[in-house]
Structure formats: C-alpha cells, structure tokens
C-alpha cells in the first residue's frame, strides 16, 4: 500500500489553515502524508498510531504534532460500536514559517523543527485542551491568534519523539510503495504467522535484499519490528484483560510463552507479570 499524498483544501480566501472535528465510525488504516504540519487530538476512540516507524497505542486524550511529509495513520482496533472523534489542525509551511523571522516565534520554531519526526504530548495541560476545542469554533484573526497561542503553549510542554532518526520516508517512488505494502501486511497479520519470505515476495525482493532494504528504511531488523508490534499489543492485553500470560503470548503471535517472556523483558525491561501488577506503564 503506497503512502497517499493527501491534498488538503487550503485555498480558502477566509482561512490560512484547517481546524475541524473529525467524527467517523472508526479510524481506518490510511497510510498517508501531506506537506502541512498536523496536530491531532483524540477525543474518542482507541487503537494504534503509526507515525513513520513508530507504532504505539492511542486512546482518548492522545495528542500528537506531526511535521511536513511525515507518513502517518491512526487505526481503530476492537469494538466499533462507539464512534470515534478527533480534533485536527493542519497548517502549511508557507503559512507558519515566514513568522519565524520574529524573535517572539523562537520557541514555536524550535517546536516545529522537532516535529519533523513527530511529537507525542503525554500529559497536555487543560490550557492546551481548552485552546484546541475552542479553536474549532473560531474564525478570522481570532482563530489565527488562538493557533499561535496554542503552539506557544505546546512549546513549553514535555514531549516524546515518535519516529526514529533512522526512518527515511521515501515518497512517490517504488521504494515507498514497497515499504507501505510491508507495513500493511504487518498490520493485518502480526497476530498470526508473519513470514519473511512472504514479506519479501509481496515487494518482489529476495530475502537478503529485503532485509537490507527494511533495515535501511526503518533502522531495525524485520524480526525486531514485528516483535515491537506484538509487544505493544501484549501490553494492552495485560492492562485491559485478565487473560493468562500464556494466552496473551499466543494471541500476539508468539510461538511460546518462554520466547514471549524473553522478548518482553528485552523490550520493556520488566517481566509480563510484574508489568501487569505495576502502577507505572513502561
């Protein structure tokens, strides 16, 4: 699946950026990118957030700022009986970057530079959330001023980088189509048997060429990336269910509990049982 270049409607004479509430039955897998910066706040819904080579859980309150041309998608998992909702703000580089010449914009300039790999704000304060929700209702100069205030507030908020420095987005060419086919294959099959040979076949590469290609794009080996996805799902099951560790290991694609325990300890620096009983989610 190729990362789709999303064409945003930013030609309005009344506004220089988009701010809207997105209400959908569920977040579908739509791996895409666009030249605009994007700030997304999840109001309702949960699942997996893909940003570059980052793969993490998301839920209500999830807030992420993405840089220009960074591939991403949010995808729902589980029960779709409840609708999903997000507040999305998208603004072009041509709108915000000319303002960087002013010293008052220095913190925002630094923030948006960091956002090239994506930023996750783990505990956005009430001021940020209020500004986000109010911005949807504003127009004209009031909306412009509110966006600058929101970005300024975020520039002082703790954040975590999402995509690794190793990730090299390859857009609009054969390599980009290849890596996105692989990501979609993993998304659809990680709970079962994931085959290196099949992943190689679907992008028409030999296994050795595929391994080099995958490592060059993601900065990780294929097996390590698969384990990262599986452990992420296992963490969710450990927290949200009473299923046995053996069953969780099986449901997340591991062939044995022993191997699952070893990989979990390697990735999370704690054993699955202690993780489940711990107050801190690692």
C-alpha positions as CSV (number, residue, x, y, z in Angstrom):
1,X,0.0,0.0,0.0
2,X,1.5,3.3,-1.1
3,X,1.5,6.2,1.3
4,X,-1.1,8.5,-0.3
5,X,-0.3,12.2,-0.8
6,X,-3.2,13.9,0.7
7,X,-4.3,17.1,-1.0
8,X,-5.8,19.4,1.6
9,X,-8.2,22.2,0.8
10,X,-6.2,25.2,2.0
11,X,-7.1,27.5,-0.8
12,X,-9.8,29.3,1.0
13,X,-9.7,33.1,1.0
14,X,-11.1,33.1,4.5
15,X,-8.6,30.9,6.3
16,X,-4.9,30.0,6.0
17,X,-5.2,26.7,7.9
18,X,-7.7,24.0,8.6
19,X,-9.2,23.2,12.0
20,X,-12.1,20.7,12.3
21,X,-13.7,17.9,14.3
22,X,-13.5,14.5,12.6
23,X,-16.3,12.2,13.5
24,X,-16.2,8.7,12.0
25,X,-17.5,5.2,12.9
26,X,-13.8,4.1,13.3
27,X,-10.4,5.2,12.2
28,X,-9.4,3.1,9.2
29,X,-5.9,2.3,8.1
30,X,-5.0,5.1,5.6
31,X,-1.2,5.5,5.4
32,X,-0.7,9.0,4.0
33,X,1.3,12.1,4.2
34,X,1.0,15.8,3.2
35,X,3.2,18.9,3.2
36,X,1.2,20.5,6.0
37,X,2.0,20.3,9.7
38,X,-0.7,18.4,11.6
39,X,-1.8,18.5,15.2
40,X,-4.3,15.7,16.1
41,X,-6.1,15.3,19.4
42,X,-8.2,12.1,20.0
43,X,-11.5,12.8,21.8
44,X,-13.0,9.3,21.4
45,X,-11.5,6.0,20.1
46,X,-8.6,3.8,20.7
47,X,-6.2,1.6,18.6
48,X,-2.8,2.0,17.1
49,X,-1.0,5.2,16.0
50,X,1.6,4.8,13.1
51,X,4.0,7.7,12.6
52,X,7.0,7.0,10.4
53,X,8.4,3.8,12.0
54,X,6.7,4.4,15.4
55,X,3.9,2.0,16.3
56,X,2.1,2.8,19.6
57,X,-1.3,2.5,21.3
58,X,-3.6,5.5,21.4
59,X,-6.7,6.4,23.3
60,X,-8.8,9.4,24.4
61,X,-6.5,12.4,25.1
62,X,-3.8,11.3,22.7
63,X,-2.1,14.4,21.3
64,X,0.5,14.4,18.5
65,X,2.2,17.0,16.4
66,X,3.5,15.9,13.0
67,X,6.0,17.6,10.7
68,X,5.7,18.1,7.0
69,X,5.6,15.0,4.7
70,X,5.8,12.5,7.7
71,X,3.7,9.4,6.8
72,X,1.1,8.5,9.5
73,X,-2.3,7.0,10.3
74,X,-4.5,6.2,13.3
75,X,-6.3,2.9,13.1
76,X,-9.0,1.6,15.3
77,X,-9.0,-1.8,16.9
78,X,-11.6,-3.8,18.7
79,X,-15.3,-2.9,19.1
80,X,-16.6,-0.3,16.6
81,X,-20.0,0.2,18.3
82,X,-18.9,3.6,19.5
83,X,-18.0,6.3,17.1
84,X,-14.5,7.9,17.0
85,X,-13.8,11.6,17.2
86,X,-10.7,13.8,16.8
87,X,-9.8,17.5,16.6
88,X,-7.4,18.0,13.7
89,X,-5.5,21.2,12.9
90,X,-3.5,21.3,9.6
91,X,-1.4,24.3,8.6
92,X,1.0,24.8,5.7
93,X,4.7,25.6,6.0
94,X,4.1,28.7,3.9
95,X,1.7,30.0,6.5
96,X,3.8,29.5,9.6
97,X,7.5,29.6,8.6
98,X,7.6,33.3,7.4
99,X,6.7,34.2,11.0
100,X,10.0,32.6,12.3
101,X,11.9,35.8,11.5
102,X,10.4,37.3,14.6
103,X,12.1,36.6,17.9
104,X,8.8,36.0,19.7
105,X,8.3,32.9,17.5
106,X,11.6,31.3,18.5
107,X,10.1,28.7,20.8
108,X,7.5,27.8,18.2
109,X,10.2,27.5,15.5
110,X,12.1,25.0,17.7
111,X,8.9,23.1,18.4
112,X,8.1,22.7,14.7
113,X,11.6,21.7,13.9
114,X,11.4,18.9,16.5
115,X,8.1,17.8,15.0
116,X,9.8,16.6,11.8
117,X,9.9,13.1,13.5
118,X,6.5,13.6,15.2
119,X,6.0,14.6,18.8
120,X,3.7,13.0,21.4
121,X,2.5,15.1,24.4
122,X,1.9,12.6,27.2
123,X,0.2,14.9,29.6
124,X,-1.2,18.0,27.8
125,X,-2.5,20.5,30.4
126,X,-6.0,21.9,30.5
127,X,-5.0,25.1,28.8
128,X,-3.9,23.2,25.7
129,X,-7.0,21.1,25.6
130,X,-9.3,24.2,26.0
131,X,-7.5,26.0,23.2
132,X,-7.8,23.0,20.9
133,X,-11.5,22.7,21.5
134,X,-12.2,26.4,21.2
135,X,-10.2,26.8,18.0
136,X,-12.7,24.7,16.1
137,X,-15.3,27.4,16.8
138,X,-13.2,30.5,15.8
139,X,-12.7,32.3,12.6
140,X,-10.5,35.1,11.2
141,X,-8.0,36.9,13.3
142,X,-9.3,35.2,16.5
143,X,-8.5,31.7,15.0
144,X,-5.1,32.9,13.9
145,X,-4.2,34.3,17.3
146,X,-5.5,31.2,19.0
147,X,-3.4,28.9,16.9
148,X,-0.2,30.8,17.7
149,X,-1.1,30.8,21.4
150,X,-1.7,27.0,21.2
151,X,1.6,26.4,19.6
152,X,3.3,28.6,22.1
153,X,1.7,26.6,24.9
154,X,2.8,23.3,23.4
155,X,6.4,24.6,23.0
156,X,6.7,24.6,26.8
157,X,5.0,21.1,27.2
158,X,7.0,17.9,27.7
159,X,7.0,15.8,24.5
160,X,8.4,12.5,23.3
161,X,9.8,12.0,19.8
162,X,7.8,9.4,17.8
163,X,9.5,8.3,14.6
164,X,13.2,7.4,15.0
165,X,16.0,9.3,13.4
166,X,16.7,6.2,11.2
167,X,13.4,6.5,9.4
168,X,13.8,7.8,5.9
169,X,10.4,8.5,4.3
170,X,10.7,7.5,0.6
171,X,7.7,9.1,-1.1
172,X,6.4,8.9,-4.6
173,X,8.6,6.1,-5.9
174,X,9.0,2.3,-6.0
175,X,10.7,2.1,-2.6
176,X,7.8,4.0,-0.9
177,X,5.3,1.6,-2.4
178,X,7.3,-1.3,-1.1
179,X,7.7,-0.2,2.5
180,X,4.0,0.6,2.7
181,X,3.0,-2.8,1.4
182,X,5.1,-4.3,4.2
183,X,3.6,-2.1,6.9
184,X,0.1,-3.0,5.8
185,X,1.0,-6.7,5.7
186,X,2.3,-6.5,9.3
187,X,-0.8,-4.6,10.4
188,X,-3.1,-7.2,9.1
189,X,-1.1,-10.3,10.1
190,X,1.1,-9.6,13.2
191,X,-1.1,-11.8,15.5
192,X,-0.5,-14.8,13.3
193,X,2.4,-16.2,11.4
194,X,4.5,-13.5,9.8
195,X,6.8,-14.8,7.1
196,X,10.0,-13.1,6.0
197,X,9.7,-14.9,2.7
198,X,6.1,-13.7,2.1
199,X,7.0,-10.1,3.0
200,X,9.9,-10.4,0.5
201,X,7.6,-11.8,-2.2
202,X,5.0,-9.1,-1.9
203,X,7.6,-6.4,-2.7
204,X,9.4,-8.6,-5.3
205,X,12.8,-8.7,-3.5
206,X,15.0,-11.6,-2.5
207,X,15.1,-12.2,1.3
208,X,18.6,-10.8,1.6
209,X,17.8,-7.7,-0.4
210,X,14.6,-7.2,1.6
211,X,16.4,-7.4,4.9
212,X,18.8,-4.7,3.8
213,X,16.0,-2.6,2.4
214,X,13.9,-2.9,5.6
215,X,16.9,-2.1,7.9
216,X,17.8,1.0,5.7
217,X,14.3,2.4,5.9
218,X,13.3,1.6,9.5
219,X,16.6,1.4,11.2
220,X,15.6,-2.0,12.6
221,X,15.6,-5.6,11.5
222,X,12.4,-7.1,10.2
223,X,12.0,-9.5,13.2
224,X,12.7,-6.7,15.7
225,X,10.0,-4.6,14.2
226,X,7.5,-7.4,14.2
227,X,8.3,-8.1,17.9
228,X,7.8,-4.4,18.7
229,X,4.3,-4.5,17.2
230,X,3.4,-7.7,19.1
231,X,4.7,-6.5,22.4
232,X,2.7,-3.3,22.1
233,X,-0.5,-5.3,21.7
234,X,0.6,-7.6,24.5
235,X,0.9,-4.6,26.8
236,X,-2.7,-3.6,26.0
237,X,-4.0,-7.1,26.8
238,X,-2.0,-7.3,30.0
239,X,-3.6,-4.0,31.2
240,X,-7.1,-4.3,29.9
241,X,-7.9,-8.1,30.3
242,X,-7.5,-10.9,32.8
243,X,-6.2,-13.3,30.2
244,X,-3.3,-15.5,31.2
245,X,0.1,-14.6,30.0
246,X,0.3,-17.8,28.1
247,X,-2.8,-16.9,26.1
248,X,-1.7,-13.4,25.5
249,X,1.6,-14.7,24.2
250,X,-0.3,-16.9,21.8
251,X,-2.8,-14.2,20.7
252,X,0.0,-11.8,19.9
253,X,1.8,-14.2,17.5
254,X,4.5,-15.7,19.8
255,X,5.1,-19.4,19.4
256,X,5.9,-20.0,23.1
257,X,5.5,-18.2,26.4
258,X,9.2,-18.6,27.1
259,X,10.1,-16.7,23.9
260,X,7.4,-14.1,24.7
261,X,8.8,-13.6,28.2
262,X,12.3,-13.1,26.9
263,X,11.3,-10.6,24.2
264,X,9.0,-8.7,26.6
265,X,11.8,-8.3,29.2
266,X,14.2,-7.2,26.4
267,X,11.7,-4.5,25.2
268,X,10.2,-3.3,28.4
269,X,12.9,-4.1,31.0
270,X,10.3,-5.9,33.2
271,X,8.6,-9.3,33.1
272,X,5.0,-9.5,31.9
273,X,3.6,-10.5,35.3
274,X,5.3,-7.5,37.1
275,X,4.2,-5.2,34.3
276,X,0.6,-6.2,34.8
277,X,0.8,-5.6,38.5
278,X,2.9,-2.4,38.2
279,X,1.3,1.1,38.7
280,X,3.7,2.5,36.1
281,X,3.2,1.6,32.4
282,X,6.5,1.2,30.8
